[in-house]
Structure formats: C-alpha cells, structure tokens
Amino acid sequence: MMKASGSRLGGLTRELWAQWQQTKDYWKDEKCREFEAKYMEELVSTVDRTVTMIEQLDKLIAKVRKDCE
C-alpha cells in the first residue's frame, strides 16, 4: 500500500513537472527561473527522496510482517 502511494506521488510530480515545462514556453523571465530553482527543483528533489524512503519503509514493514508470522 505504501509503495503504491509512493508511486502515485512520483507520477503526479512527474506530471506537474511536465506541465511546468509547458508553462515555461510562455513564461520566460528571471522570475520564472527563480520560481523553478526555488520551488519546482526543490519539490522534485524532495519528492524523489520521499519516494525512496517510502519504498524503504514498505520493505521494512513487509519484513516485520513476515517475521511476525
């Protein structure tokens, strides 16, 4: 269940990034670059780390369940 949530989060973030790339076709000034560096790049980086942690937690939970059987 957790792994599915991580996959969904990653997928939605990739979708948002794709939409952002399209937005940059129309917004091409310094504020656009600042926004990307401050918010978009940080968001993608944080989501990537979060998805990795979710996957690790999912494996740990599966191991705990197996050990408790």
Long-range contacts (C-beta under 8 A, 24 or more apart in sequence): 2-54, 2-57, 2-58, 2-61, 3-54, 3-55, 3-58, 5-54, 6-50, 6-51, 6-54, 6-55, 6-58, 7-51, 9-47, 9-50, 9-51, 9-54, 10-47, 10-48, 10-51, 13-43, 13-44, 13-47, 16-43, 17-44
